[in-house]
Amino acid sequence: GVFEVQRIAGTTATTYDLDFEVAQATQVLVSVDGIVQEPDYSYSVGRSATGTMQLTFASALTEQTASSTTLTSGSTTISALANTGLYNVGQPITGNANIPANTFITAIPSSSTLTISNAATGSGSANQTIKIGSRIFVTYLGKQLLTPSANNANTYPKLETFTGDGS
């Protein structure tokens, strides 16, 4: 197999869809904000009612809210934050119509400013509220060559046996 990585923008949810099939939690390495999580204790894997493979955390993740921020006009900067020490490069930003989807922190140039991956709209809008969630990295420990199923018959390699004829 090969290693595959999935990056998930964390919110306060406990369940997130996975891109690949896995049979058990020990087949993925999960990191939340750089801290490796323990399989079957911190998280589990399973299927949703519609059959989608999902990662489920034992408890909801944290999400920071930054109020009264200013979106710098036409640039990728958010300023006037109270404390950037709470955030990490790579964390997702949501919760504001002026912040495009799939926006992440790319740099923290000062103690009150964040640089983001997408241009903020809003022409210097002040007193904005944004939400900054956890960074979730899921590393698939060898992309699965087998299909997980409800029974164990299909999750083990098939062994072919034969009887030799002495030739």
Secondary structure, DSSP 8 states (H G I E B T S, - for coil): ---EEEEEE--S-SEEE-SS--SSGGGEEEEETTEE--BTTTEEEEE-TTS-EEEEESS---EEEEEEEEE-TTSSEEE--S-GGG--TT-EEES-TTS-TTEEEEEEEETTEEEESS---SSS--SEEEEEE-EEEEEESS--SS---SSGGGSS-----------
